[in-house]
Amino acid sequence: EIVLTQTPATLSLSPGERATLSCRASQGVSHYLAWYQQKPGQAPRLLIYNAANRATGIPARFSASGSGTDFTLTISSLEPEDFAVYYCQQGSHWPTFGQGTKVEIK
Amino acid sequence: EVQLAESGGDLIQPGGSLRLSCAASGFTVSSDFMSWVRQAPGKGLEWVSIIYPNGATYYPESLKGRFTISRDNSRNTLYLQMNNLRAEDTAVYFCARSDKPNLGDYWGQGTLVTVSS
């Protein structure tokens, strides 16, 4: 099983600030890496697929990069609705998720 | 508009069985990759099963033999049959679809399964 490790566990930021989230895979997953946003009581929402492609309707302030084992999700300027938990997920082998990064209001 | 609606979650005793349903609209379940993903209370996400457009099904080793994913094309509905349920199966179960394998671009709101005596 491929283990995804997300850092940091919690990110405390203010609206308007830049958020940088990391995801490291225990072995290479090529570009088969997705990012999801989840708010309390809601289903996950796909933000990014294939490491760097924004899903339909996702604002341009969300961007991502990486390949192999190291990946990054960047939110250029946090909006109030962006405070949530973010999960990375690999699809190279049996799909697995990272443990999540909580982006909270400072 | 793509919509997914899960149902069938319940309180069930250990060792029992339960079948979850996911009614789809706005697309055809037989044409896409359909998945079940679960989330234990306060925990992260775990992929449970996948069915491909060609009907092939996949599970993690930890669930093989207890869980079965299927679909009814005439009802445009996805199912998850869960047998010999354990306390650790307690979770919200989401269905998800994608036009690519091992991805979820649309999700239902989930249905809660509680396994407890």
Chai-1 contact restraints between the chains, C-beta under 6 A:
chainA,res_idxA,chainB,res_idxB,connection_type,confidence,min_distance_angstrom,max_distance_angstrom,comment,restraint_id
A,A34,B,L103,contact,1.0,0.0,6.0,A-B,restraint_1
A,A43,B,F94,contact,1.0,0.0,6.0,A-B,restraint_2
A,A43,B,W107,contact,1.0,0.0,6.0,A-B,restraint_3
A,A43,B,Q109,contact,1.0,0.0,6.0,A-B,restraint_4
A,A43,B,G110,contact,1.0,0.0,6.0,A-B,restraint_5
A,P44,B,W107,contact,1.0,0.0,6.0,A-B,restraint_6
A,L46,B,D105,contact,1.0,0.0,6.0,A-B,restraint_7
A,Y49,B,L103,contact,1.0,0.0,6.0,A-B,restraint_8
A,Y87,B,L45,contact,1.0,0.0,6.0,A-B,restraint_9
A,G91,B,N102,contact,1.0,0.0,6.0,A-B,restraint_10
A,G91,B,L103,contact,1.0,0.0,6.0,A-B,restraint_11
A,W94,B,P60,contact,1.0,0.0,6.0,A-B,restraint_12
A,P95,B,W47,contact,1.0,0.0,6.0,A-B,restraint_13
A,P95,B,N102,contact,1.0,0.0,6.0,A-B,restraint_14
A,F97,B,G44,contact,1.0,0.0,6.0,A-B,restraint_15
A,F97,B,L45,contact,1.0,0.0,6.0,A-B,restraint_16
A,Q99,B,G44,contact,1.0,0.0,6.0,A-B,restraint_17
A,G100,B,G44,contact,1.0,0.0,6.0,A-B,restraint_18
